[in-house]
Amino acid sequence: MPEPSDPQLDQEEEQWDLLFTDARLATMVSNGRPYGAEEGMALAVKDGTIAWLGPASALPHHNAERLVPLEGRWMTPGLIDCHTHLVYGGNRAAEFELRLTGATYQEIARAGGGIAATVTATRAASEDELLEAARPRLETLLREGVTVVEIKSGYGLNLEQEAKMLRVARRLAADYPVTIRTSFLGAHAVAPEYGQDRAGYLDAVIAMLPSIAANGLADAVDAFCEGIAFTPDETARLFAAARDLGLPVKLHADQLSDLGGAALAARFGALSADHLEYTNAEGVAAMAAAGTVAVLLPGAFYVLRETQLPPVEAFRRQGVPMALATDCNPGSAPLTSPLLTMNLACTLFRLTPEEALAGFTRNAALALGLGASHGTLEVGKAADLAVWDIERPGELAYRLGFNPLAYALQAGKQRQLAAAA
């Protein structure tokens, strides 16, 4: 008579690169629990993706190359900063001082400051100089658990200089353990050599698109639709050209006035519309119907001392996903802290801490077209993970000037960064 078999031995052995145990997971999956939270969990990684997660008591027979007890620490998806202008030359500290004396963003821009000032500094910098200037900004983001960053051009305003900025962004991706998505923002402002010829410059931007696309420099096309930048009709022309080249679009919309930018973005199926302080009810409804993500940028709101709040309650009511981002840039948001951005979103825009974390994970992934691979802790998604020394996920939005990151993993590999200077 044969011996009874051991069910554990009969199971096929799972081969994993890494196994976390005794974990508390903020999965950010909509499962009816705040933060999609699960306690007493295990999570396995293989080939850079999440291979298994579930209660530790349900672990299958396995062989993990490395076992990591989290001792009750919280794990979240790696943070995603879905709107930055990280590559630029110079800084605009002097404009900060001017605004404190009463000058407005629009007045500074019309006097040759603002974006135009950064264009001058960026054009004067070499590619290597821009790379070195961007490194500390990117490293600061990484030290707060960011694993995906979007970087826009927009301070070159001609093909050579815009391509230079986008190449720097690609070089950063090669040098650091981070995923970088790039957006071509040639329609950020009118290049100085065009004077008031906005239509002529827009023709030039559209003419840049084929080269940008052919060289694989941009993952999306962005524009600044505003009274001091480009009209809705001009933006629509650019977006139609981008669509013909198969490039998705994003839009700086309704930041300083209501030009119907949100509805325009939705009409073109934009991944996101960003800023949105002046977005009207029709724009919110259009975004909801199109699945366009609302990217809220409280850092710029704070620095510019704006008073018009984005329609957060309308976004909630209509089911528009709300992402958050630092908007890191030299003028309106010299900010490199997603954790502070979460706090600003809660205190200024009245988001909940859970909405704030979703804004830097699940919804930020949607804003970059990465919802299938990033933003939540689920089997098959990228093992971009952040481990935190916190007692509850709400702490990430609660503290000011405090970084509780224990460590982060990019595609299942623990990141090593040089110590901050």
C-alpha positions as CSV (number, residue, x, y, z in Angstrom):
1,M,0.0,0.0,0.0
2,P,1.6,3.4,-1.0
3,E,2.4,5.9,1.6
4,P,0.0,8.9,1.7
5,S,1.5,11.9,-0.1
6,D,2.3,15.2,1.5
7,P,0.1,17.9,-0.1
8,Q,2.9,20.5,0.4
9,L,5.4,18.4,-1.5
10,D,2.9,17.7,-4.3
11,Q,2.6,21.4,-5.0
12,E,4.8,22.8,-7.8
13,E,7.5,25.0,-6.1
14,E,7.3,28.7,-6.9
15,Q,10.6,30.2,-7.9
16,W,10.9,33.8,-6.7
17,D,13.7,36.4,-6.7
18,L,12.4,38.1,-3.5
19,L,9.8,37.5,-0.9
20,F,8.5,40.1,1.6
21,T,6.8,38.8,4.7
22,D,5.1,40.4,7.7
23,A,4.0,43.3,5.5
24,R,1.2,45.8,5.7
25,L,0.2,46.7,2.2
26,A,-1.5,49.9,1.0
27,T,-2.3,48.2,-2.3
28,M,-4.3,51.3,-3.6
29,V,-6.7,48.9,-5.2
30,S,-10.3,49.9,-4.9
31,N,-11.4,47.0,-2.7
32,G,-13.7,48.8,-0.3
33,R,-11.0,49.3,2.3
34,P,-9.2,52.6,2.9
35,Y,-6.0,52.6,0.8
36,G,-6.8,49.0,-0.3
37,A,-5.1,48.1,2.9
38,E,-4.2,44.5,3.8
39,E,-2.3,43.4,6.9
40,G,-0.3,40.2,7.7
41,M,0.6,39.9,4.0
42,A,3.4,38.5,1.9
43,L,4.5,39.8,-1.5
44,A,6.8,38.0,-4.0
45,V,8.8,39.4,-6.9
46,K,10.1,37.7,-10.0
47,D,11.8,39.2,-13.0
48,G,10.9,42.7,-11.9
49,T,7.2,42.1,-11.5
50,I,4.9,41.2,-8.6
51,A,4.5,37.5,-8.9
52,W,2.3,36.8,-5.8
53,L,0.7,38.5,-3.0
54,G,-1.7,37.4,-0.3
55,P,-2.0,36.5,3.4
56,A,1.2,35.0,4.7
57,S,-0.8,32.1,5.9
58,A,-1.7,31.2,2.3
59,L,1.9,31.2,0.9
60,P,2.4,28.4,-1.7
61,H,5.3,26.1,-1.6
62,H,8.2,28.3,-2.8
63,N,11.9,28.9,-3.1
64,A,12.8,32.6,-2.8
65,E,16.4,33.7,-3.4
66,R,16.0,36.4,-0.8
67,L,13.6,36.7,2.2
68,V,12.9,40.1,3.6
69,P,10.7,40.3,6.8
70,L,9.2,43.8,6.9
71,E,8.4,43.6,10.6
72,G,5.0,45.3,10.1
73,R,6.3,48.1,7.9
74,W,3.9,49.6,5.3
75,M,4.6,49.0,1.6
76,T,3.0,51.1,-1.1
77,P,3.4,51.3,-4.8
78,G,6.4,53.4,-5.8
79,L,5.3,57.1,-6.1
80,I,4.7,58.6,-9.5
81,D,5.4,62.2,-10.2
82,C,3.3,62.7,-13.3
83,H,4.0,66.4,-14.1
84,T,7.5,68.0,-13.8
85,H,9.7,70.4,-15.7
86,L,12.8,68.9,-14.1
87,V,15.3,69.8,-16.8
88,Y,16.1,73.5,-17.1
89,G,18.8,76.1,-16.8
90,G,19.2,78.8,-14.1
91,N,16.6,79.7,-11.5
92,R,13.9,82.4,-10.9
93,A,14.5,83.3,-7.2
94,A,14.4,87.0,-8.1
95,E,10.8,86.5,-9.5
96,F,9.8,85.0,-6.2
97,E,10.9,88.2,-4.5
98,L,9.0,90.3,-7.1
99,R,5.8,88.3,-6.5
100,L,6.1,89.0,-2.8
101,T,6.0,92.8,-3.6
102,G,2.8,92.4,-5.5
103,A,3.8,91.5,-9.1
104,T,1.6,88.9,-10.7
105,Y,2.7,85.9,-12.7
106,Q,1.2,87.4,-15.9
107,E,3.0,90.8,-15.3
108,I,6.4,89.1,-14.8
109,A,5.9,87.1,-18.0
110,R,4.9,90.1,-20.1
111,A,8.0,91.9,-18.8
112,G,10.3,89.2,-20.2
113,G,10.5,87.1,-17.1
114,G,8.8,83.8,-16.4
115,I,9.2,81.1,-19.0
116,A,11.2,83.4,-21.3
117,A,13.8,83.9,-18.6
118,T,14.3,80.2,-18.2
119,V,14.4,79.8,-22.0
120,T,17.4,82.1,-22.1
121,A,19.2,80.2,-19.4
122,T,18.3,76.8,-20.8
123,R,19.5,77.7,-24.3
124,A,22.8,78.9,-22.9
125,A,23.5,75.6,-21.1
126,S,25.1,72.6,-22.7
127,E,23.4,69.2,-22.6
128,D,25.9,68.1,-20.0
129,E,25.3,71.2,-17.9
130,L,21.6,70.6,-18.0
131,L,22.1,67.0,-17.0
132,E,24.2,67.9,-14.0
133,A,21.7,70.6,-12.9
134,A,18.9,68.1,-13.1
135,R,20.6,65.4,-11.1
136,P,20.0,66.7,-7.6
137,R,16.4,67.5,-8.3
138,L,15.8,64.0,-9.5
139,E,17.7,62.4,-6.6
140,T,15.5,64.4,-4.2
141,L,12.4,62.9,-5.7
142,L,13.9,59.4,-5.6
143,R,14.7,59.8,-1.9
144,E,11.0,60.3,-1.2
145,G,10.0,57.0,-2.9
146,V,9.4,58.2,-6.5
147,T,9.9,55.4,-9.0
148,V,8.3,57.0,-12.1
149,V,8.8,60.7,-13.2
150,E,7.4,62.6,-16.2
151,I,9.7,65.3,-17.6
152,K,8.6,68.0,-20.0
153,S,10.6,70.1,-22.4
154,G,9.4,73.6,-23.1
155,Y,12.3,75.8,-22.2
156,G,14.1,75.5,-25.6
157,L,11.4,76.6,-28.0
158,N,13.2,75.5,-31.2
159,L,13.9,72.0,-32.5
160,E,17.5,71.9,-31.5
161,Q,16.9,73.1,-27.9
162,E,13.8,71.1,-27.3
163,A,15.5,68.0,-28.5
164,K,18.4,68.8,-26.2
165,M,16.1,68.9,-23.2
166,L,14.4,65.6,-24.1
167,R,17.8,63.9,-24.6
168,V,18.8,65.0,-21.1
169,A,15.6,63.4,-19.8
170,R,16.4,60.1,-21.6
171,R,20.0,60.3,-20.2
172,L,18.6,60.6,-16.7
173,A,16.6,57.5,-17.2
174,A,19.8,55.6,-18.3
175,D,21.7,56.9,-15.2
176,Y,19.2,56.3,-12.4
177,P,16.9,53.5,-11.2
178,V,13.7,55.3,-12.3
179,T,11.2,55.1,-15.2
180,I,11.0,58.4,-17.0
181,R,8.3,59.5,-19.4
182,T,8.9,62.5,-21.6
183,S,6.4,65.1,-22.9
184,F,7.2,67.5,-25.8
185,L,6.0,71.0,-24.6
186,G,7.2,73.1,-27.5
187,A,3.9,75.0,-27.2
188,H,4.8,76.4,-23.7
189,A,5.4,80.0,-24.8
190,V,6.1,81.8,-28.0
191,A,9.9,81.7,-28.8
192,P,11.4,85.2,-28.3
193,E,12.6,85.4,-31.9
194,Y,8.9,85.2,-33.1
195,G,7.9,88.3,-31.1
196,Q,4.1,88.5,-31.2
197,D,3.7,86.0,-34.1
198,R,2.1,83.3,-32.1
199,A,0.6,81.6,-35.2
200,G,3.9,81.5,-37.0
201,Y,5.6,80.0,-33.9
202,L,2.8,77.4,-33.6
203,D,3.5,76.4,-37.2
204,A,7.1,75.9,-36.2
205,V,6.1,73.7,-33.2
206,I,3.9,71.5,-35.5
207,A,6.8,71.2,-37.9
208,M,9.0,70.0,-35.0
209,L,6.7,67.0,-34.3
210,P,7.8,64.6,-37.0
211,S,11.5,64.8,-35.9
212,I,10.6,64.5,-32.2
213,A,8.5,61.5,-32.9
214,A,11.0,59.9,-35.4
215,N,13.8,60.1,-32.8
216,G,11.7,58.6,-30.0
217,L,12.2,61.6,-27.8
218,A,8.7,62.1,-26.6
219,D,6.0,59.8,-25.1
220,A,3.4,62.5,-25.3
221,V,2.7,66.1,-26.5
222,D,1.7,68.9,-24.1
223,A,0.7,72.5,-24.5
224,F,0.0,75.6,-22.4
225,C,-3.6,76.7,-23.2
226,E,-3.9,80.1,-21.5
227,G,-4.3,83.8,-22.2
228,I,-0.5,84.3,-21.9
229,A,0.2,81.3,-24.1
230,F,-1.9,79.5,-26.8
231,T,-5.6,79.7,-27.6
232,P,-7.9,76.7,-27.7
233,D,-8.0,76.8,-31.5
234,E,-4.2,76.8,-31.7
235,T,-3.9,74.0,-29.2
236,A,-6.4,72.0,-31.2
237,R,-4.3,72.3,-34.3
238,L,-1.2,71.0,-32.4
239,F,-3.2,68.1,-30.9
240,A,-4.5,67.1,-34.3
241,A,-1.0,67.0,-35.7
242,A,0.2,64.9,-32.6
243,R,-2.8,62.5,-33.1
244,D,-1.8,62.0,-36.7
245,L,1.6,60.9,-35.5
246,G,0.2,58.5,-32.9
247,L,1.3,60.6,-30.0
248,P,-1.0,61.0,-27.0
249,V,-1.6,64.4,-25.6
250,K,-1.8,66.2,-22.3
251,L,-2.7,69.8,-21.5
252,H,-1.9,72.7,-19.1
253,A,-5.5,73.8,-18.8
254,D,-7.6,76.4,-17.0
255,Q,-4.8,77.5,-14.6
256,L,-5.3,81.2,-14.8
257,S,-8.6,81.6,-16.6
258,D,-11.4,79.5,-18.1
259,L,-10.7,79.0,-21.7
260,G,-12.5,75.6,-21.9
261,G,-9.1,73.8,-21.8
262,A,-10.4,70.8,-19.9
263,A,-13.2,70.2,-22.5
264,L,-10.6,70.6,-25.3
265,A,-8.3,68.1,-23.7
266,A,-11.2,65.7,-23.3
267,R,-12.2,66.2,-27.0
268,F,-8.8,64.8,-28.0
269,G,-8.9,62.0,-25.5
270,A,-6.0,63.5,-23.5
271,L,-4.3,61.4,-20.9
272,S,-4.6,64.3,-18.5
273,A,-5.6,67.9,-18.1
274,D,-3.4,69.7,-15.5
275,H,-3.9,72.6,-13.1
276,L,-7.6,73.1,-13.7
277,E,-8.3,75.9,-11.1
278,Y,-10.8,77.5,-13.4
279,T,-12.4,74.5,-15.0
280,N,-16.1,74.7,-15.4
281,A,-18.9,72.1,-15.0
282,E,-18.9,71.3,-18.7
283,G,-15.2,70.6,-18.6
284,V,-15.5,68.3,-15.7
285,A,-18.3,66.3,-17.4
286,A,-16.2,66.1,-20.6
287,M,-13.2,64.8,-18.7
288,A,-15.4,62.2,-17.0
289,A,-16.8,61.0,-20.3
290,A,-13.4,60.8,-21.9
291,G,-11.5,59.2,-19.0
292,T,-9.1,62.2,-18.8
293,V,-7.3,62.4,-15.5
294,A,-7.3,65.7,-13.5
295,V,-3.7,66.4,-12.4
296,L,-3.8,68.9,-9.5
297,L,-0.7,70.9,-8.8
298,P,-1.0,72.5,-5.3
299,G,2.6,73.5,-5.2
300,A,2.1,76.1,-8.0
301,F,-1.2,77.2,-6.4
302,Y,0.7,77.8,-3.2
303,V,3.7,79.6,-4.6
304,L,1.6,81.8,-6.9
305,R,-0.7,82.5,-3.9
306,E,-3.8,81.7,-6.0
307,T,-7.2,81.8,-4.6
308,Q,-9.4,80.0,-7.1
309,L,-9.6,76.4,-6.0
310,P,-9.9,73.6,-8.6
311,P,-13.4,72.0,-8.6
312,V,-12.4,69.0,-6.5
313,E,-16.0,68.2,-5.3
314,A,-17.2,68.2,-9.0
315,F,-14.4,65.8,-9.9
316,R,-15.4,63.5,-7.1
317,R,-19.1,63.6,-8.0
318,Q,-18.3,62.9,-11.7
319,G,-15.8,60.2,-10.9
320,V,-12.8,62.0,-12.6
321,P,-9.6,60.4,-11.3
322,M,-7.5,63.0,-9.5
323,A,-3.7,62.8,-9.7
324,L,-1.1,64.9,-7.9
325,A,2.3,66.1,-9.0
326,T,5.1,68.4,-7.8
327,D,5.1,70.4,-11.0
328,C,8.8,70.9,-10.3
329,N,9.9,74.0,-12.2
330,P,12.0,77.1,-11.6
331,G,9.2,79.6,-11.5
332,S,5.8,78.7,-10.2
333,A,6.7,75.4,-8.3
334,P,10.3,75.0,-7.2
335,L,9.2,71.9,-5.4
336,T,10.8,68.4,-5.3
337,S,8.8,66.8,-2.5
338,P,5.8,64.6,-3.2
339,L,5.2,64.2,0.5
340,L,4.9,67.9,1.0
341,T,2.7,68.1,-2.2
342,M,0.3,65.5,-0.6
343,N,0.0,67.7,2.5
344,L,-0.6,70.8,0.4
345,A,-3.3,68.9,-1.5
346,C,-5.0,68.0,1.7
347,T,-4.7,71.4,3.4
348,L,-5.3,73.7,0.4
349,F,-7.6,71.5,-1.8
350,R,-9.2,69.5,0.9
351,L,-8.3,66.1,-0.5
352,T,-8.3,63.2,1.9
353,P,-4.9,61.6,2.7
354,E,-6.2,58.5,0.9
355,E,-7.0,60.6,-2.2
356,A,-3.6,62.2,-1.9
357,L,-1.8,58.9,-2.0
358,A,-4.0,57.7,-4.8
359,G,-2.9,60.9,-6.6
360,F,0.7,59.8,-6.5
361,T,0.1,56.2,-7.3
362,R,-3.0,54.8,-9.0
363,N,-4.2,58.0,-10.7
364,A,-0.8,59.3,-11.5
365,A,-0.2,56.0,-13.4
366,L,-3.4,56.7,-15.4
367,A,-2.2,60.2,-16.2
368,L,0.9,58.7,-17.9
369,G,-0.9,55.9,-19.7
370,L,0.7,53.4,-17.3
371,G,-2.3,52.2,-15.5
372,A,-1.9,48.6,-16.7
373,S,1.6,48.3,-15.3
374,H,2.0,50.7,-12.4
375,G,0.2,52.5,-9.6
376,T,-1.2,49.6,-7.5
377,L,0.1,46.5,-5.8
378,E,-1.3,43.7,-8.0
379,V,0.1,40.5,-9.5
380,G,1.6,41.2,-12.9
381,K,2.4,44.9,-12.2
382,A,5.9,46.3,-12.0
383,A,7.6,45.7,-8.7
384,D,8.1,49.4,-8.1
385,L,7.7,49.5,-4.3
386,A,8.2,51.9,-1.5
387,V,8.6,50.7,2.2
388,W,7.8,53.2,4.9
389,D,8.5,53.5,8.6
390,I,5.0,54.7,9.5
391,E,2.1,53.5,11.6
392,R,-0.6,54.3,9.1
393,P,-0.6,55.4,5.4
394,G,-2.2,58.8,6.3
395,E,1.2,59.8,7.8
396,L,2.6,60.3,4.3
397,A,0.3,63.4,4.0
398,Y,0.4,64.4,7.6
399,R,4.0,65.4,8.5
400,L,5.9,68.4,7.1
401,G,9.6,68.2,6.4
402,F,9.9,64.5,7.4
403,N,10.8,61.6,5.2
404,P,9.8,58.2,6.6
405,L,11.0,56.2,3.5
406,A,12.9,53.1,4.6
407,Y,13.8,52.2,1.0
408,A,12.4,51.8,-2.5
409,L,12.7,49.2,-5.2
410,Q,12.7,49.7,-8.9
411,A,11.6,46.7,-10.9
412,G,12.2,44.5,-7.8
413,K,15.8,45.8,-7.2
414,Q,16.6,47.9,-4.1
415,R,17.8,51.3,-5.1
416,Q,21.1,52.6,-3.9
417,L,21.6,56.4,-4.0
418,A,24.5,58.4,-2.8
419,A,24.0,60.1,0.6
420,A,22.5,63.6,0.3
421,A,25.1,66.3,0.6
